[in-house]
Structure formats: structure tokens, C-alpha cells
Amino acid sequence: MSTENEGNEGNAAEAVPSVPSAPPVPADAPQGSPGSPPTPTPAAEPVAEPPATPPHTPHAPHTPPPNPHAPQSAADANWPPPPPPAVPAYASHGAGAGGPAWGAPQPYAPEAPRRRGMGGLVAAVAAAALIAGGIGGALGYWAADRNGSGSTTVSASTDPQELKRDPGTVAGVASKALPSVVTIDAQGGDGEGGTGTGFVYDKEGHILTNNHVVASAADSGQLTATFSNGKKYGAEVVGRAQGYDVAVLKLKNPPSGLTPLSLGNSDQVAVGDSTIAIGAPFGLSNTVTTGIISAKNRPVASGDGSGGSNSYMSALQTDASINPGNSGGPLLDARGAVIGINSAIQSTGSSVGQTQAGSIGLGFAIPINQATNVAQQLIKTGKPVYPVIGATVSMEEKAGGAVISNQGVGGTAAVSQDGPADRAGLKAGDVITKFNDTTIDSGPTLIGEIWTHKPGDRVTLTYTRDGKTDTAEVTLGERNGDS
């Protein structure tokens, strides 16, 4: 049981995104030639086979119709037949022995008459082409003979300035964005740490990243930010929001001429839009991967790895390759504008001897509209502000909605007295099934949707009580800080 956004969800084990688990990986099909008897293979786990690909049906060849206006033969045109061509001497070799004449001429097919006035022009053009070809061949032979070689080559320019990429290409977007992306090294006082990513948020030297990237070094550790040109700068934490999984750093001695990445509008993103992710997967800085927006409003709960409070988001899902180390990096659209902060991945689990799993094409990013609101709060006050409904909901998944608990943490009331939910008439045991037009299937989903809004926003909650469905208008309250 946990409070939806009152910070008392407890020290739960690290959660994973609320998405279906990945299907088993298909085993390799047994090899063999067509018609051969099957070869016994070792037993394998049952797998879900992909649908059969329909056979390809080739188009029937097209035969052009005969021309009804062409004469059937030269005789019809009253032309005298030309004499047959002379047979070369070697063609009669062996003919005297009764064998076939090698290279014997084929029966002559007389040419159809040409239109008057065109024959001379065609003949002249053909002759000119043959003459030009002969001259070209002779000159080519002469040049090759003088160079002492049978071929010549032309080298392309090696000047990198001439290899320009259009701004709309992946290469163009990456070349413009990379100088504004940093690799963050976080080393805690206890020796723990890791590598993540961030990007330039403004010209004053603020860097936007994930909270879980810097959490280990936030209090007594050391933070550095390395740009794509290799220059490294010390950094300090301006503010962190555990629930949002957003943090803002400040370069201690920022260089002049910083270029912030342009920010897009995550509300206008559509499924199928192209995406570009930049980060340092497994420490490989300045890595660029591409994909699309696979889904929107995906409810995701992720931990910071410390066993503390989870973060909740209504995430953008992408199939761009995202791995450990990409966290905190920008997810860009095709124009190069930031539409999200890469934050979590769905994993099939780690194998024996592995401590981290890699990308399976299910990555999740915090929408930039939400992250921007949080960043502005952190820069201004150093603390996050959370919108709340003032009710404790269950964290159980597949509950058919967000169930308001019977009591809060420590025996407190599940619905805060005179809070937003209380004023709207909600009670313990109510099951919230919709937040505005978004279906709610669990407590984490409700929290993720609430946190896409601001305190003071008015929303509509659909809930069920004693088998009956009703709605309530709720004005969101606020909570300052993570404690």
C-alpha cells in the first residue's frame, strides 16, 4: 500500500515499467534442404512462431502486341531481295564430310521500309555516332598507351568541408546536437558511482539530467561533465526531484558560448514520429541511435537503484536503442528538438555473470513539457513541487483502477481531511478508473497522469463505488519537496 503522491510509498524493491513482459526469443529453425528428411535436433523451449510470409507471386511477362501497320515482308513492298551475304571461308570447314557448317549464315530477314524523309537522318546520326565512337576509342587507346596503363582513376575530394549533411538528416541533427550533450560521471563518497548523460539547458551552464544519474554523488560525491570535444568541467547539484526522476546541475566554471538544445512540444508528438537518442551507453560517449515513437502516455514506475522512492511517469516509448548510460540524455525529434529525457528501459532480466541488461527496443523518456516545468522549479527554489489529490492509493497492479486505500501510512486517514479528494466527495474504497479521458488501471498509472499537470489544474476523475460509476471534479493541490 502506498500514498499516490504523498511520498510514503515505502522502501519498495526496485520496480520495473508497467508494460507487458517481452515474449520468448524464437529458437533457430532446423536447417535442411527441401525434400530431405528432417534432422533430429535437441529439444528447445516452446516459442511463439511468427506468421508465415505469403509466397511472392511474380507478374506475368508482358508481350507487346504486333504493329498492324507494318508490312508483312519486303515482297509486299515490291522491293527486290538483296543477295545473300558471302559465307566466310572458315564456315565451310568440315562441311565436306557431311557435318554441319559451323557459323553458317542465318536466313535473311528483310528490313521493313522506313518512312520517307527519316531514313537519311537516322543513317546520318548512326554514322556520326559510329565515327564519334571510333574517335573516342582511338583517343582513349592513345592516352592509355602514353600513360603505360590500361585504366585511369579519378579521386573524390577528401576535404571534409565538402561533405555537408542536410540539417534534416540524422547526421545533420547529430552534428548540431552533440556539442550540447555531456557525459556525466558521478562518484559518491563511498566509492559508488556511474556514468550517465545530460544536456545543456541554458546559457548559464545548467545541465538537465535524471535524478538517478546523480543521486549517488548528490550529497558528498564528485560530479564532472565531459563535452563531445573532450573538455571536462566540474558540476554541482542545483536541485533534484526523486518522484519525477529529474535533476538540474550547474557547471562550476561554464565555458562561454554554450548552446542550449532547443526544446520541442511533447504534447504534439505522434506515434510513428522519428526519434534520435544521444548518450553514453555502457560508457560509450557520444553514441547516436535512431528509432520512432512507439507509444505515448505509457505508465512507468522506475527506481533509482538505492531502494528509495520510485519515480512515476506517463512516458514516451521509443524503440531507439537505449542502454545503461543513456539515462538523462536527450530524445530528439527529426528537427533536433528535445521531446524527452531518456530515463528507463524494459529488460528481460540479466543473465548469469551480467549485472546490467541491454536494450530490447523498449525505452521510456520523460516528456520534455513535464521535465521543463520541474527544471524551472528546481532552478528557482531547489525543490520540486508535486500536484496531488490528497488520497492514498494502492500500488498493486492489475487492480482494474487506482483503489483508494482504507488507511494511509502510520494509520492516518487515506483521504486527507479537507484535501482535494475529500472536497470532491471521494472516499476510501473508491476505485478511480479514469483521469480526464485517460484510462487508469493502477495506482502508478494515476500518479504518472497527475504529475503531468500543475497544482491548481482542474481535472475530472471517474470512479466506481459499490458497483456504480460516478465522476468528480478535482482541483489539484500541491506538495513541496520529496519528503
Backbone torsions as a table, in degrees:
resi	resn	phi	psi	omega
1	MET	NA	148.9	-177.3
2	SER	-159.6	160.5	175.5
3	THR	-84.9	131.5	-173.4
4	GLU	-57.7	-43.1	177.7
5	ASN	-153.7	40.1	176.0
6	GLU	-106.5	4.0	175.4
7	GLY	79.4	18.1	-178.2
8	ASN	-122.7	39.5	178.1
9	GLU	-77.6	-4.6	174.2
10	GLY	86.3	169.1	179.8
11	ASN	-86.1	75.5	-178.2
12	ALA	-79.6	157.6	176.1
13	ALA	-64.8	159.5	-176.3
14	GLU	-57.6	126.7	-177.4
15	ALA	-91.6	163.9	175.9
16	VAL	-118.9	160.2	-178.5
17	PRO	-58.6	145.0	-178.5
18	SER	-80.0	70.4	177.7
19	VAL	-131.6	157.9	-179.3
20	PRO	-61.9	144.8	178.1
21	SER	-65.1	153.6	-176.6
22	ALA	-72.0	143.8	178.8
23	PRO	-68.8	159.2	178.8
24	PRO	-63.0	149.7	179.4
25	VAL	-76.7	127.4	-178.0
26	PRO	-61.9	140.1	175.5
27	ALA	-76.5	159.2	179.4
28	ASP	-65.9	139.8	178.3
29	ALA	-71.5	144.9	178.0
30	PRO	-62.6	141.1	-177.1
31	GLN	-90.3	153.4	177.0
32	GLY	168.0	155.7	179.8
33	SER	-83.7	155.5	179.4
34	PRO	-60.1	133.8	176.8
35	GLY	88.2	-12.6	-179.5
36	SER	-80.8	152.2	179.7
37	PRO	-66.5	149.9	-177.4
38	PRO	-65.1	142.3	179.3
39	THR	-95.8	127.6	-179.4
40	PRO	-63.2	137.8	-180.0
41	THR	-125.7	156.9	178.1
42	PRO	-61.5	149.6	179.8
43	ALA	-63.5	138.1	-179.7
44	ALA	-125.3	161.2	177.7
45	GLU	-66.0	144.6	178.1
46	PRO	-61.9	140.1	-178.3
47	VAL	-129.5	161.5	175.1
48	ALA	-86.9	115.3	-177.0
49	GLU	-83.7	141.8	177.5
50	PRO	-69.6	156.8	178.8
51	PRO	-62.4	146.5	-178.8
52	ALA	-66.4	140.9	178.4
53	THR	-82.0	127.2	-179.1
54	PRO	-62.4	144.1	180.0
55	PRO	-65.1	149.2	179.8
56	HIS	-84.3	127.1	179.0
57	THR	-102.4	114.3	-178.5
58	PRO	-72.1	150.7	176.5
59	HIS	-71.7	146.6	176.6
60	ALA	-67.7	140.7	-179.9
61	PRO	-63.6	144.0	-178.6
62	HIS	-96.9	125.3	177.1
63	THR	-106.4	120.9	-178.0
64	PRO	-67.3	143.2	179.8
65	PRO	-69.6	152.7	178.0
66	PRO	-66.9	154.3	179.6
67	ASN	-86.6	112.3	-177.3
68	PRO	-69.1	-15.7	-176.3
69	HIS	-90.3	-10.8	-177.9
70	ALA	-80.1	139.3	176.5
71	PRO	-60.8	150.7	-178.1
72	GLN	-76.5	-30.9	-178.8
73	SER	-158.7	168.6	177.4
74	ALA	-67.9	-28.2	179.2
75	ALA	-63.7	-36.6	178.6
76	ASP	-63.4	-27.1	-179.8
77	ALA	-90.6	5.3	178.7
78	ASN	62.8	34.8	176.4
79	TRP	-94.4	139.1	175.2
80	PRO	-71.9	136.9	179.9
81	PRO	-67.2	137.7	178.6
82	PRO	-74.5	158.1	178.9
83	PRO	-68.2	150.1	178.2
84	PRO	-67.3	150.7	179.6
85	PRO	-68.1	151.9	-179.8
86	ALA	-68.9	142.1	178.9
87	VAL	-83.7	128.0	179.7
88	PRO	-64.9	156.1	-175.4
89	ALA	-59.5	-38.0	-175.1
90	TYR	-72.8	-12.7	-178.1
91	ALA	-69.9	-24.6	-177.2
92	SER	-89.6	2.8	-177.9
93	HIS	-63.9	122.9	179.6
94	GLY	85.0	-3.9	-178.0
95	ALA	-71.6	-30.7	-178.3
96	GLY	-64.9	-19.9	179.0
97	ALA	-86.0	5.8	177.8
98	GLY	88.3	0.6	179.2
99	GLY	-79.9	173.5	179.1
100	PRO	-67.8	147.3	178.8
101	ALA	-81.1	109.7	-179.0
102	TRP	-66.4	127.1	178.8
103	GLY	77.1	22.0	179.1
104	ALA	-62.6	140.7	-178.6
105	PRO	-63.4	146.4	177.9
106	GLN	-81.7	154.7	177.5
107	PRO	-54.4	139.3	-175.4
108	TYR	-77.9	130.4	175.9
109	ALA	-107.8	106.9	-177.7
110	PRO	-61.7	146.6	-176.8
111	GLU	-80.1	142.7	178.1
112	ALA	-69.1	146.8	-178.6
113	PRO	-65.1	145.4	178.0
114	ARG	-92.4	161.0	175.0
115	ARG	-68.8	141.9	-179.3
116	ARG	-64.4	136.5	177.9
117	GLY	95.7	-17.4	-178.1
118	MET	-101.6	-26.7	-174.6
119	GLY	-60.4	-46.3	-179.0
120	GLY	-62.0	-39.5	-179.0
121	LEU	-66.2	-44.5	179.7
122	VAL	-62.7	-43.7	-179.6
123	ALA	-63.1	-40.4	-179.8
124	ALA	-65.3	-42.2	179.5
125	VAL	-64.4	-43.3	179.7
126	ALA	-61.7	-43.8	179.8
127	ALA	-63.2	-41.2	179.6
128	ALA	-63.4	-39.6	179.4
129	ALA	-64.9	-41.2	179.7
130	LEU	-65.3	-42.1	179.5
131	ILE	-63.4	-45.4	179.8
132	ALA	-62.6	-40.4	178.1
133	GLY	-62.9	-39.9	179.1
134	GLY	-65.0	-42.8	178.7
135	ILE	-62.7	-45.5	179.8
136	GLY	-60.2	-43.7	179.7
137	GLY	-62.5	-42.1	-179.8
138	ALA	-63.9	-44.9	179.8
139	LEU	-63.5	-40.3	179.3
140	GLY	-62.4	-42.6	179.8
141	TYR	-64.6	-41.0	-179.0
142	TRP	-62.8	-42.5	-179.9
143	ALA	-67.1	-42.4	179.8
144	ALA	-65.1	-37.9	-179.3
145	ASP	-66.2	-38.7	-179.9
146	ARG	-69.4	-33.6	-179.1
147	ASN	-82.2	-11.9	-179.9
148	GLY	73.7	18.5	-178.3
149	SER	-141.0	152.7	-177.9
150	GLY	-90.5	-0.3	-178.9
151	SER	-150.2	158.5	176.3
152	THR	-130.9	153.9	179.3
153	THR	-126.2	154.5	176.1
154	VAL	-121.6	121.9	-177.3
155	SER	-86.2	138.1	174.1
156	ALA	-74.7	154.7	179.0
157	SER	-64.5	136.0	178.0
158	THR	-99.2	8.1	179.2
159	ASP	-73.2	115.3	-177.4
160	PRO	-62.3	-20.4	-179.7
161	GLN	-66.5	-23.4	-178.6
162	GLU	-84.3	-13.7	179.6
163	LEU	-89.5	71.9	-177.2
164	LYS	-88.4	138.9	176.2
165	ARG	-106.8	137.8	178.1
166	ASP	-63.6	146.5	-178.8
167	PRO	-57.5	-30.3	-176.4
168	GLY	-82.8	-6.7	179.1
169	THR	-81.0	163.1	177.7
170	VAL	-60.3	-42.3	179.2
171	ALA	-62.4	-39.8	179.0
172	GLY	-66.2	-42.9	178.3
173	VAL	-64.5	-43.5	-177.7
174	ALA	-64.7	-43.1	-178.0
175	SER	-64.3	-31.1	178.8
176	LYS	-79.5	-34.5	-174.8
177	ALA	-85.4	-33.3	-173.4
178	LEU	-54.7	-40.6	179.6
179	PRO	-63.3	-13.3	-179.4
180	SER	-105.6	7.7	179.1
181	VAL	-109.9	137.7	-178.2
182	VAL	-122.4	150.8	171.2
183	THR	-96.9	124.6	-175.3
184	ILE	-101.0	128.0	174.3
185	ASP	-110.6	118.2	-178.2
186	ALA	-113.8	118.6	179.1
187	GLN	-120.0	115.7	-179.6
188	GLY	-77.9	164.4	179.2
189	GLY	-64.5	-24.2	-179.9
190	ASP	-91.7	10.1	178.4
191	GLY	91.7	-11.5	178.2
192	GLU	-80.3	153.6	179.3
193	GLY	177.3	-169.7	-179.1
194	GLY	-178.1	-176.4	-177.6
195	THR	-120.4	138.4	176.7
196	GLY	-144.2	-163.0	-174.8
197	THR	-135.7	155.2	173.2
198	GLY	-152.5	176.8	178.2
199	PHE	-146.3	156.5	-176.8
200	VAL	-68.0	123.2	-177.2
201	TYR	-95.5	-35.2	178.9
202	ASP	-151.0	174.7	-176.6
203	LYS	-76.1	-10.6	178.8
204	GLU	-80.9	-6.0	177.1
205	GLY	100.2	15.2	175.8
206	HIS	-78.3	137.8	-179.6
207	ILE	-116.9	129.8	179.6
208	LEU	-99.4	133.2	-178.2
209	THR	-155.3	-170.9	175.9
210	ASN	-88.7	149.9	174.4
211	ASN	-63.0	-41.5	-175.9
212	HIS	-69.4	-14.2	175.5
213	VAL	-71.6	-37.7	-173.0
214	VAL	-108.3	-1.9	-172.8
215	ALA	-57.7	-38.7	-175.9
216	SER	-69.3	-22.9	-177.3
217	ALA	-114.3	9.7	-173.2
218	ALA	-68.3	-35.6	-172.8
219	ASP	-93.6	-53.0	-174.5
220	SER	-134.6	23.7	-177.6
221	GLY	-105.8	-162.5	-178.1
222	GLN	-128.9	134.5	-179.6
223	LEU	-122.1	133.9	174.3
224	THR	-131.9	150.5	178.0
225	ALA	-125.3	123.6	-178.6
226	THR	-112.0	126.0	179.8
227	PHE	-83.2	169.7	-176.6
228	SER	-65.1	-20.4	177.5
229	ASN	-86.1	3.9	176.9
230	GLY	92.5	-8.1	-179.2
231	LYS	-76.0	135.9	-173.8
232	LYS	-116.5	141.0	-179.1
233	TYR	-135.3	143.0	172.4
234	GLY	-72.2	152.8	-178.3
235	ALA	-142.5	158.8	177.3
236	GLU	-135.5	155.8	-177.7
237	VAL	-80.4	127.8	174.3
238	VAL	-88.3	-41.5	179.6
239	GLY	-172.2	153.8	-179.8
240	ARG	-133.4	146.7	175.1
241	ALA	-127.4	101.6	-177.3
242	GLN	-63.6	-43.7	-177.0
243	GLY	-64.3	-36.8	178.6
244	TYR	-85.5	-17.1	-173.2
245	ASP	59.9	45.5	178.7
246	VAL	-126.1	141.2	175.6
247	ALA	-141.2	151.9	176.7
248	VAL	-122.3	128.3	175.1
249	LEU	-108.2	165.4	175.3
250	LYS	-133.3	125.6	175.3
251	LEU	-64.8	134.5	-176.5
252	LYS	-69.6	-40.7	176.6
253	ASN	-130.6	74.8	-174.2
254	PRO	-64.6	142.0	177.3
255	PRO	-73.3	159.6	176.8
256	SER	-78.0	156.0	176.5
257	GLY	77.3	25.0	176.1
258	LEU	-62.8	140.4	179.9
259	THR	-116.3	105.3	178.0
260	PRO	-66.6	147.6	173.0
261	LEU	-71.6	141.6	177.0
262	SER	-71.7	144.7	-177.1
263	LEU	-102.9	133.9	178.2
264	GLY	-92.9	-165.2	179.2
265	ASN	-119.1	103.2	-176.3
266	SER	-68.0	-19.3	177.9
267	ASP	-69.6	-22.6	-177.4
268	GLN	-96.0	2.0	178.9
269	VAL	-68.6	141.6	179.3
270	ALA	-120.4	148.9	175.8
271	VAL	-60.8	130.3	-176.9
272	GLY	102.8	-13.3	176.8
273	ASP	-62.9	145.0	178.5
274	SER	-69.9	146.3	178.1
275	THR	-132.3	151.3	176.0
276	ILE	-133.1	123.3	179.3
277	ALA	-109.3	137.1	177.7
278	ILE	-124.9	134.4	-179.4
279	GLY	-174.4	-163.2	-178.6
280	ALA	-127.0	65.7	-178.5
281	PRO	-61.2	126.8	-178.6
282	PHE	52.4	34.1	177.0
283	GLY	83.5	1.8	-179.8
284	LEU	-86.2	89.9	-173.6
285	SER	-62.3	154.1	173.4
286	ASN	61.5	36.6	177.5
287	THR	-88.8	133.2	-178.8
288	VAL	-116.1	127.8	175.5
289	THR	-130.5	159.3	-176.2
290	THR	-129.5	161.5	177.9
291	GLY	-177.3	-150.6	178.1
292	ILE	-136.7	168.9	168.4
293	ILE	-76.4	116.0	-177.9
294	SER	-87.3	-30.2	-179.5
295	ALA	-164.1	161.5	175.5
296	LYS	-121.6	162.6	175.5
297	ASN	53.7	41.5	179.7
298	ARG	-85.1	117.5	-179.4
299	PRO	-69.7	123.8	-176.6
300	VAL	-135.9	132.4	172.6
301	ALA	-119.0	125.8	-178.3
302	SER	-135.9	147.6	179.0
303	GLY	-100.3	164.5	178.7
304	ASP	-91.8	4.8	178.6
305	GLY	84.5	-3.3	-178.4
306	SER	-101.0	-0.6	-178.2
307	GLY	80.9	8.9	-179.9
308	GLY	-87.9	-152.9	-176.7
309	SER	-66.9	143.8	175.9
310	ASN	-81.5	161.8	172.0
311	SER	-108.2	151.5	-177.2
312	TYR	-129.4	137.6	-179.7
313	MET	-146.8	152.3	168.0
314	SER	-98.9	89.6	-159.6
315	ALA	-90.1	159.8	165.2
316	LEU	-86.9	128.2	178.3
317	GLN	-99.6	135.5	180.0
318	THR	-137.1	152.5	175.1
319	ASP	-99.1	5.8	171.8
320	ALA	-60.6	137.9	-175.5
321	SER	-63.1	117.2	178.8
322	ILE	-127.4	129.3	-177.3
323	ASN	-132.1	170.2	173.5
324	PRO	-53.6	128.4	-173.7
325	GLY	110.4	-23.2	173.6
326	ASN	-78.0	-16.5	-175.9
327	SER	-55.4	134.2	179.7
328	GLY	89.3	-10.4	-179.2
329	GLY	-81.6	165.3	-177.0
330	PRO	-81.1	142.7	166.3
331	LEU	-104.7	116.0	-173.4
332	LEU	-103.5	155.8	170.6
333	ASP	-91.7	-175.3	-174.8
334	ALA	-66.2	-18.3	178.2
335	ARG	-88.0	-12.1	-176.6
336	GLY	96.3	7.5	178.0
337	ALA	-86.8	143.3	-179.5
338	VAL	-74.7	125.3	176.4
339	ILE	-113.5	-8.7	179.4
340	GLY	-168.8	166.1	174.0
341	ILE	-111.6	117.6	-179.7
342	ASN	-61.6	127.6	-170.2
343	SER	-133.3	-34.8	-172.9
344	ALA	-150.1	159.2	175.1
345	ILE	-134.1	150.5	170.2
346	GLN	-86.8	135.5	-176.3
347	SER	-128.6	151.1	175.1
348	THR	-83.3	-0.6	-178.9
349	GLY	102.6	158.8	-178.0
350	SER	-90.8	150.1	178.4
351	SER	-92.0	175.3	179.6
352	VAL	-61.6	130.6	180.0
353	GLY	88.1	-5.8	179.0
354	GLN	-107.9	141.7	177.7
355	THR	-105.8	-17.2	179.6
356	GLN	-137.0	143.4	176.6
357	ALA	-99.9	159.4	-177.0
358	GLY	-103.5	-173.5	-175.2
359	SER	-71.1	137.9	171.0
360	ILE	-121.5	20.0	177.2
361	GLY	86.7	14.7	177.4
362	LEU	-124.4	89.6	178.5
363	GLY	-112.3	153.4	-175.4
364	PHE	-132.8	137.3	-177.3
365	ALA	-127.6	142.3	174.6
366	ILE	-72.1	124.9	178.9
367	PRO	-56.0	136.4	-173.7
368	ILE	-65.8	-28.9	177.8
369	ASN	-60.8	-42.4	177.9
370	GLN	-69.6	-44.8	-178.5
371	ALA	-62.4	-35.0	179.2
372	THR	-66.1	-42.4	177.2
373	ASN	-60.0	-43.1	179.8
374	VAL	-65.9	-43.1	-179.3
375	ALA	-60.5	-41.3	179.1
376	GLN	-64.2	-37.8	177.0
377	GLN	-65.1	-43.4	-178.2
378	LEU	-66.9	-40.1	178.7
379	ILE	-67.3	-35.6	-177.1
380	LYS	-78.1	-44.7	-173.2
381	THR	-122.0	-14.4	-176.9
382	GLY	82.0	-2.7	-178.5
383	LYS	-131.7	148.0	177.7
384	PRO	-82.1	158.8	173.8
385	VAL	-122.0	127.1	-177.4
386	TYR	-111.6	135.3	169.6
387	PRO	-76.4	143.0	-177.6
388	VAL	-138.0	160.4	171.4
389	ILE	-107.3	-6.3	177.2
390	GLY	73.3	42.5	178.5
391	ALA	-147.2	146.1	176.2
392	THR	-93.5	127.2	-178.7
393	VAL	-121.2	156.8	179.5
394	SER	-72.1	144.1	176.9
395	MET	-93.1	5.8	179.0
396	GLU	-68.3	138.8	177.8
397	GLU	-89.0	164.7	178.4
398	LYS	54.9	39.6	178.2
399	ALA	-95.6	1.4	-179.1
400	GLY	79.5	9.0	-178.9
401	GLY	155.6	-176.3	176.0
402	ALA	-94.8	109.6	-175.2
403	VAL	-88.8	123.4	175.7
404	ILE	-71.9	123.7	-173.3
405	SER	-67.1	163.9	177.8
406	ASN	-74.7	-27.3	176.7
407	GLN	-154.6	159.2	179.0
408	GLY	-88.3	-171.7	180.0
409	VAL	-67.3	136.9	178.2
410	GLY	72.7	19.4	178.4
411	GLY	80.7	10.1	178.1
412	THR	-74.5	168.2	180.0
413	ALA	-67.6	138.8	179.6
414	ALA	-67.8	-33.3	177.5
415	VAL	-109.8	115.2	-176.9
416	SER	-61.6	133.0	-178.8
417	GLN	-62.3	130.5	179.9
418	ASP	62.0	19.4	174.7
419	GLY	-84.4	178.6	-178.0
420	PRO	-56.5	-45.2	-179.4
421	ALA	-67.5	-39.8	180.0
422	ASP	-63.4	-43.9	-179.6
423	ARG	-67.0	-26.1	178.9
424	ALA	-85.7	-3.6	176.6
425	GLY	91.0	10.5	178.7
426	LEU	-76.6	149.9	-176.9
427	LYS	-135.3	165.2	174.9
428	ALA	-59.4	138.1	-178.0
429	GLY	95.3	-17.6	176.4
430	ASP	-65.0	145.2	179.3
431	VAL	-114.4	111.3	-179.8
432	ILE	-81.1	122.5	-175.2
433	THR	-112.1	-16.5	177.4
434	LYS	-144.4	143.9	172.2
435	PHE	-119.8	106.0	-166.7
436	ASN	55.6	-119.6	-178.5
437	ASP	-100.6	4.8	-177.0
438	THR	-93.3	129.4	178.4
439	THR	-70.7	134.5	179.8
440	ILE	-109.9	122.4	-179.0
441	ASP	-111.9	-6.0	-178.1
442	SER	-165.3	171.2	176.9
443	GLY	-62.4	-47.7	177.6
444	PRO	-57.2	-36.7	178.3
445	THR	-63.9	-41.1	178.8
446	LEU	-62.9	-44.2	-179.3
447	ILE	-62.5	-45.1	179.4
448	GLY	-58.2	-38.7	179.7
449	GLU	-72.3	-41.0	178.9
450	ILE	-59.5	-41.0	-174.4
451	TRP	-77.7	0.0	170.7
452	THR	-85.4	-3.2	-178.8
453	HIS	-111.3	-176.3	179.5
454	LYS	-119.9	154.8	173.5
455	PRO	-56.2	138.3	-178.6
456	GLY	97.1	-16.1	177.2
457	ASP	-67.4	142.6	178.9
458	ARG	-102.0	125.0	-176.2
459	VAL	-128.0	163.3	178.0
460	THR	-110.8	123.7	176.8
461	LEU	-106.9	130.7	173.0
462	THR	-102.1	131.5	-176.4
463	TYR	-143.2	163.1	175.6
464	THR	-118.6	144.1	178.5
465	ARG	-145.7	121.9	-179.6
466	ASP	54.9	39.6	176.7
467	GLY	81.7	-1.8	179.8
468	LYS	-108.8	145.0	-179.1
469	THR	-102.0	137.7	179.4
470	ASP	-146.7	171.8	177.6
471	THR	-126.1	157.6	178.5
472	ALA	-142.4	137.3	174.8
473	GLU	-90.8	123.4	-175.2
474	VAL	-124.3	131.0	172.2
475	THR	-97.4	118.3	-173.5
476	LEU	-65.3	135.4	173.9
477	GLY	-89.8	-164.1	-178.6
478	GLU	-142.7	154.8	174.0
479	ARG	-135.7	131.9	-179.0
480	ASN	-98.0	131.2	176.0
481	GLY	82.7	172.4	-178.4
482	ASP	-93.4	-13.9	-177.0
483	SER	-83.9	NA	NA
